[in-house]
């Protein structure tokens, strides 16, 4: 579901109800939420040319589609879109799961639009808290789930485990 035109992040929308924004304004809350997922990779994708936000997202989806097909629809991700200050160009930070035995180098090489850096997810959670900090400071232009996580079923289960009040999801 695409909600950017309404200025509501995808993560604020899970199913038929909205998460109250106050629950997610702090870095620790975001970090604890994102850390619950079994991430495999942390990726940063940049563009070597200027592209609109919508154009950047289309190119990201085009890059992710073959990975998800190869994994029989089992790959998923959480993406944060940021504007690179010095170049005024968009770039992505992604937490990815369900990649199986796919090699990061293979997918780095498939990102021919700029620079790609894909590393195994570090269990210390540094990547999660880096993204949580960006979101809490209201820095990113957008953030959203995709792939197998797009229907928010796993997100809802994690929220239940965290005992977030039912009226917030």
N, C-alpha and C positions, 0 to 999 in steps of 0.2 A: 504494500500500500504506500503510495507516495503522498506525503503530507507537507512537504516543504513549502508549497504555495500558501499553506495556512499558517506558516511559521510555528509549527508544532513538530518537535523532533519525533522520529519514529519511536524511540524508546519511551516517550511519554504516552504512547498509545499502545495498549496491549489488549487486544480483543475489543470489547464494546465499551470499556471504561478507561478513563485517563488516570494516570498516576498524579497525585498532587505534587506540584513542582517543589513545594517546601521539603518533601521527603528526600529530594535528590539534589539540593543545592550545595551539599558539602562533599568534599573530596573523599572522605572516608566512606560515606554511603555509596557513592559511585564505585569506589575501589572494591568494597566488600561485595557489591552486586556483580561486578564484572569478573572478579577473581573466582567466583563459583563455577564458571564455565571451564570445560577441559580444553583450553587453547593449545594448539600445536605450534603455530607460527606467530611472529610479530613482523609486520611488513611496513615499509615506508615506500611510497610510490610518488615520484615527482614528474613534472612535465618540463620538457625542454622548450616549450612554446606557451604563449598565453592562450587560455581556453576558458570559456564561460563555465560557471559552476555546473549547469545542466550538461554541458558538453563533457566536462570532466567525469561526471557520474556515468554518463553513457559509455565512455571509454573504460571506466572501471568495470561496469557490468559486462562489457564485451570481453575483457580480459579474464574475468572470473567464470564466465559461462563454460568454457571447455574444462576447467578444473572441476566444476560441479558435475558436468556430464560424465567425466572420467570416473568420478567417485559415486556415480549412480544417484545423484541428488543428495548425498550425505555431507557435503562440505558446507560450512557456514562461516559467517564473519560478522564482526562489529567494526564499522568504519567511522572514522572521524575525518572530516574535511576541513582543511585549514588554508588560509591565504598566507603564502610565504611573503613576509614583509619586504625583504630587500628586492625581490624580483616581481612582486605583485602577481604571482602565479599560484594556482591551487596545487595542493598535494594531499595525499591520503596517509593516514596511519590505520593499519588494520590489525585486528586480532583475528586469527583464523583457526578453525577446528575442522576435523574430519578430512584432513588432507591425505591420510593414509601414508603410504611409503613414497609419495611424490617428493621429488628433490627440489629444495628451494632454488637452486641454481637454474634449473629448467624454467621455472616460472619467472625468475628475475630476467632471464633472456627473452621471454615472451613479452615483457613490458618494454616495447621499443619506443615508447612515447617520451621517455626521459630516463631517469635513474630509478632503479629498484633495488631495495635492500631487504632481504627476507632472512630472518634468523629464527632458530628454534625458540619457542616461548620459554622464558626464564621463570621458574617456579617462585622466585622471590617476589614476583608481582610488580617489578619496576615499570614494565610497559603498561600494565593496568593502571597503576597510580599516576603515571605520566598522562595518560588519556583522561583519567578522572580529574586530575588537576586542571587540564584544559577545559573540560566541560564545566566544572564548578566555577571557573573564572569567566565563563561565558565567552571563551575565545574562538571556538570553532564555528564555522558557518553552518555546519549540519553534522549529525551523527545518526547512524541507523544500523539496524541488523539486516542481514540478507542471507541468501542460500537457505539451508535447512532451518535456520533460526528466524526466517522471515515471518512465520505464522505465530511466533511468540509463545508457542507451547512450552518450550524449555524455559523461557524467561518466567512464565507464570509459575512453573514448578519451583524454580529457584526462589521466587518471591514468597511462595508459601513456606518454604524451608526457613526463610529469614524472618518469618512471623510479621511481615508487613501487613498492617490492617487491611481486611478484605475490601473495604470501600475504596482503596487506592489502586486496585487493579481489576 
